[in-house]
Amino acid sequence: MSRRAPNRQLSTLLAEVGWSAGDLARAVNSLGKAVGLTLSYDRTSVAHWLSGSRPQAPVPDLAARALSRRSGRVVAPEDTGLPQPPHGHAARRPDPLDESDPLRRLTSLCRQDTDPARRPSLTASAYTLTALTLSDWAHRPKSTAPDSGQRAASSSSSDVRILREMTEVFAALGSAHGGGHARSALAAYLTDDAERMLIAPATSAIHSQLCTAAAQLTHLLAVMTEDTGYAGLAQRYYRTALDLAHQADDRATYAVTLRAMSLQALRLGHPPQAHTLAETALDTLSPTADGATRSFLLAQRALTFAAVRQPRRAREDLRAADQQHERASSPPGPFTSYPRAGLDYHTARTFNALGEPGHALTSLSQAARHRAPAQGKAWALTHARLAEARVNLGQLEAACDHWHTFLDHYPSLRSTQVDEALTRLRQNAGAFPRQARAVSLLHRARTLERQSRHCG
């Protein structure tokens, strides 16, 4: 064995957690036994690691898990100094998506996302169709709940409640102001507070609930990231949310995340993949799922049926979504309820895709009646869509009224969807250069856009 430098990373970690070499050896052996390995490391083995030797996989991973549980924070294998060095002339920085453990992957992504120096390479991540290839639900990874006897401070139902409350907070912020507001704050929250709760020892039941809450927060981060214009990074967060939902054995959260991925694929111009994801979401959902969730998924599959030119199936799903919505009895919440306005809005999008602008206008009008100005982004986008529907039907005056309502809220929103709606406004209003109201509207839109760029 070639001579190596002492492993100061591992030495520092042991000092941090107050462990001896024998303590780490026993913890690694115990974790190995839990996954079916017979290991017999002792303090001498760890002394060799400290002097620079590197054990074979999966020992670095087991050591990282043990140190994570002891320290109350995520420790990556690379942090221990134990993995074998990369081959080749240039050492590549590990890709967070290569990490199989979803919590460690989430922590790695969020840490890089909250670091101004490292964020640009992450936000430039490419959206790929290969990342839409998913393993069957039956092959989900085992949940790895920390041993509740390893540390004095354990996670409890109060931690679950806190994560659920934070889910409502960030969902409300995104709905009111768009994904560009508070996105970095959510990434930081997941890196700090949420990470500690998930690492701490807990019963299997509590750990599963914590994983569900983390999956939902990660889903929200993906939505906000997508709405900020970072499609590839959003895809990475969506995939991580799926794996956390897998660990929690939470089919509903998994299916809802697949639905979001389907919508993203459709926005990016991939109807067949969007349809497959929508189908998989419904196939994954439990037969006993509440009507609200089933309606939510059916509405998206209807939109994808329209996109892949199956109008009869699209209409069937719209009827089924409406019926399921009538049967909904779940409590309010970002992952438990489906507002009527949301269903009407999605129905309008499907009618537009089917080439039925009259029906789309009716559904959008119903959505507007159920919206409130405080909903910010949703309120603005509903009126933007109403304006587009009315101008397509030759109702320019009414369209301008809706566009002015949209512009009333534009300055407080940071959202690529809102920016795209503004672009469509300019295109539509620009088609009427002799109409005073259209000219006035266009002038206001350009002024607000310049002010927004200056403030940004």
N, C-alpha and C positions, 0 to 999 in steps of 0.2 A: 504494500500500500504506500502510495506516495505521501511525502510529508506535507501536512496541511497546517494552515494557521489556526490558532485556537478559535473556537466558535463563541465569539463575544455576544452575538445575538441571543443564543440560548442561555448563556450565563446571566445576561441581563434579565431575561424573562423569568428565570428561576428565582433570582433575587427579588424581582417585583412581586411574585406571588408567594414568596416565603417557602419555597419547596427545596428539599434536598434532592440529590441525584436519585436516591432510592424512592422518593415520593413520585418522581416523574416516571420511573421505571414501572412502579406498581400501577400507576394510572394508565400507562400505555398497555400493559398486560391486560388490565380490566376491560378497556375499550376493545382490545383485540378479541377477547373472549366473547364480547357482546355481538361481534359480527362473525363469529365462527372460527377465529384464529387461535391457535395455541402458541402463546409467546412466553418467553422465560427471561426477559431482560431484568437486570439488577443494577445496583449502583455503579458497578464496574463498567457495564455497557454504556451508561449515560456519561461516565467519566471519559470514555473513548470519544463519545459524540462531542463532549466539551473540548476535547483536545483537537478536534477537526475531522474525525471520521464521519461518514455519512451513511446511515442505514438505508436499506432498500425500501421501496414502497411496499405497503402503505404506512410504514412507521412514521415518516414525517407528517402525514395527514393525521394519524392518531395522536401524535405528540401535540400538534396544533389544536386538535379538539380538546385534549386534556387541559392545555394551558388556557384555552378560551373559557372553559367552564370554571376554572380556578380563578381567572382574572376578572371575569364578568364582562369581557369585551371580546370581539372577534379577533383571533390570532390566525393569520394565514400561514400555511406551511412555509412560505418564503420568509416569513418573519422569524422562524426558528433557526434558519441557517442550515437545516438538515437535508433538504432535497438535493438530488444530484445536480451538478452544474449543467447548464445547457450545452449541447454539442455545437460545434461550428465556431466560426470566428467572431460572430456578433451575437451577443446575448439579447434575445427578444424579450421585451417586457411582457409578462403574462397577460393574455386577453381575459378580462373578467368573465366573459361568456364561456370560457373554457372550464371555469370552476363548476364542478358538479353540485356542490352544496349550495342551495339557493340563498341561504342566509349570508354565507361568505361572499357569494357573487354579488348580492345586493349591497353589502357593505363596501366591497371593492368598487362597484360602480358609483355609489353615492360619494365615497371619499374622493374619487377622481372628479366627479361632477361638481363638488364643492370647492375644488382646488383651482383657482383661476389659471394657474400655470399649466395644468393638465387637462382642463375642461375642453379646450378647442379640439384636441384629437378625439375626444369622446363624442362631442356634438357633431363632428364630421363623419361619424359612423354611417356606413351605407345601409340602406334598407335592402334586404335580400329575400328572394322567394324561397331559397333553401331553408331559411330560418322558420318557414311556415310548416315544415315537415315535423309532425309531432308524433311522439310515441303513444301507443294505446293507453287509455286510462288504467287498464289492469296492470301495466308495467310501471306504475308510479313508484318512486323511491320510498323506502321505509321512513317513517317519522323517527327522528332521533331526539326524543325528549331528554333533556339533561336530567341526571340523577338528582332527585330532590334531597338526597342525603349528603351531597358533596360540599355544599356551602350553607352557611347559616341563613343568608338572605335569599329567599326564594320568591319566584313570581307567584302572583295570586290573582284571584278574580278582580281585584281592584285594578291591577295592571291591564287586564283585558278591557275593563270599563274605560280606562284612560285612553287606550288605543282606539277604541270605538268612538269616543268623544272627539278625538283628534281627526278621525276619518270624516266625521260630520263637519268639523271646522274647515278642513281643507277642501272638501267637496263644495261647501257653500262659497268659499273664496273663488274657486275655479269657475263655478256657475255664475257668480256675480261679476267677476272682473276678467275672466279669461285665463288661459294657462300661463301667460307670461308673468302674472302676479303670484308671488309666494312659491313658485316652483323650486327655487333654490332653498327656501326655508323648509319645504317638505323633505328635500334630499338630506338636509342637515339634521332634521328631526329623526329620520330613519337611521342615520349614521350614529347618532348619539343616544337618545332616550330609548327608541324602539329596539336598538341593538342590545342594550343592557337587559331589557326585559326578556328578550328571546334567548339570551345566553344563560341567564340565571336558572338554577334548578327549578323544576316544576313537575307537577303530576302530568300524566299523559293527557288528561282532559284539558287542563289549563294550557299546556303547551300547544295542543291542537287549536284551541281558541286564539292563542296568541299568533299562531301561524296564519290563521284565517284573517285576523286583523292586519297583520303585516302584508299579506297578499293584497288586501283591499287598499291599503295605503300605497303599496307599490303600483297597483292598477291606477290609482288616481295620479301618481307621479308620471306614469306612462301617458295618461290622457293629457296632462298638463304639458309634458315634454313634446308630445305630438302637436299640441296646439301652439307651441312656441316655434315650431318649424323644424324640429330635430327628429325626422322620421326614423332614422336608423337607431338612435339611442332609445326612442320610445319603444321600438320593437324589442330591444334588449330588456327593457323594464317589463314589458308585457310578458315575455318569456319567463322572466324571474317570478312574476306574480303567478303564472301558471304553476310553476314548480312549488311555490309556497302553498298554493291551494291544494296541490297534490299531497304534500306532506300533511296538511290538515285534514285530508280526506273530505274536502269540501267541494262537492260537485257543482253546487250553485255558483260559487265564486269563480271556479274554473270555467264554467260555461259562459258567465257574464264577461270574463276576460277574453274568451274566444270571440264573443260577439264584437267586442271593441276592436280586436285584431281584424275581424272581417270588415268592419266599417273602414278601418285604415287601409286595408288592401283595396277596397272599392274606390276610396278617394284617390289612391295612387294609380288607378287604372288597371287593376287586375281582377276583373269580375269572376273568372272561374275559381281562382284561389279564395276570393271573398265568399263565394257560394259554398265551397267545401268547408271553410271555417264555420259558417253559419249552420250548416248541416251537422257538423261535429258537435257544435255547442248543444243543439237540441238532442242529439244522440247521447251525449254525456249526462244530461240533466236527469235527476231522479224522477221516476214516475209520480212520486208524491210531492213534487215541487209545487210551490204556490203559483196561483194564476198570474200574479204580477210578473214573476220571473219568466214564466212560459210565454206570456204576451210579449215581453221585451225581446225574447229570442225569435219568436215568430215574426214580429215586425221587421227584424233585420233580414230574416230569410226571405220574406216577401220582397224586400228591396233587391236582394241578390237575384231572386227569380226574375224580376223585371230586367235586371242588368244582363242576364244571360238569355233573354228573350223567351221566357216561359210565362206569358201573361196569365194564363189560366191558373197555374200554380201560385203565382203572386197574389191573385185575388182570393184564392182559397186561404192562403196564409193570413191575408188581411182580415178576412172574416173570422178565422180562428183566433187571431190576436185580439180582436174586439170581444169575442166571447170569453176568452180567458181573462181579459181585463175586468169584465163584469163579475167574475167569480173571485177576484183577488180579495184576500182578507189579511194580508201581511201588514205588520206595523210600518209606520213611516220610517224612511232612512234611505241613504244613497244606494244601498245594495239590497234593499228589501221591498221597495215600492217602485211603481212606475206611474208617474203622474199622467193624467189624461191628456194634458197638453203635449207631453212627450210622444205619446202614441199618435195623436192627431198630426203632429209635425212630421213624424216618420211616415205616416200614411200618405201625407201630401207629397213627400219625396218619391214614394213609390208610384203614385199617380202621375207625377211629372215624368218619371222614367218610362211609364206606360204610354205617354203621349196623351194624357187626359187632363189638360190644364183646368177645365171647369171643376172637376172633382178635387183637384189639388187646391184650388182656391177655397172651396168649401171647407176642406180639412184645415187649411191654414187659418181661416177665419175662426174656426172652432178653437184651434190652438191658442190664438191671440186672446180669446175670451177667458181662457183659463190661465194665461200668463199674468205676471205682475211686473211692473217696472223694476222692482228690487231684484228681480232675477237677472238683470243686467245683460249678460251675453245672450241668453236664450231669448229674452224679450227683443233685443236688437236684431238678432238673426231672424226671428219670426217675422218682424216687420219688413226686413230686407227681402225675404222670400215672398211676402205678400205683395210688395211693390213689384217684384219681377213678374209674379203671376198676373197682376193687373195690367202692367204695361204690355205683356204678351197678348192680352185680350183687348188692347186698344184703349185702356182706361188710364190715360196719362195723369190726369188731375189727381185721381185717387192714389195712383202709384207714388206721386210726389209727396203726398201727405205721409205715406208710410216711410218713404225714404228720409224725410225730415225727422220722423220719430227715431229712425235708426241713427241718424247723425246726432241727435240729442245725447245719445249714450256712447257714441264712438270714442270721445276723448278719454273715458274712464276704462276702456277695454284694451287689453293686450292679448291679441289672439290672431292666429293666421287665418282662421275661418272668417273673422270679422274683416281682416284686411282683404281677403278674397271677395267678400261681399261688397266692400268699397270699390274694388276694381270693377266689379260687374255694374255697380251704380254708375261709375264714370262712363263705361261703355254704353249703357242704356241711355243715360241722359245726353251723352254726346251725339246720339242719333237724332236729336231734335234741336238743331241749332237755331231754329226760328221760334221756338216755343219759350215764352218768357219764364214760365215756372221751371222748365228744364234747365234753362241757362242759369237762373238764380240758384237752383239746387246744385248744379255742377260747380259754380263759383264757391258755394259754401263747403262742398266736399273737398275741393282742392285746398281751400284755406285751412280747414281742420287737419288735413293730411300733412301740410307743411308744418303746422304748429306741433303736431304729434312727433314728426321727425326731429324737430328742433329740441323738444323736451326729451326725446329718447336719446 
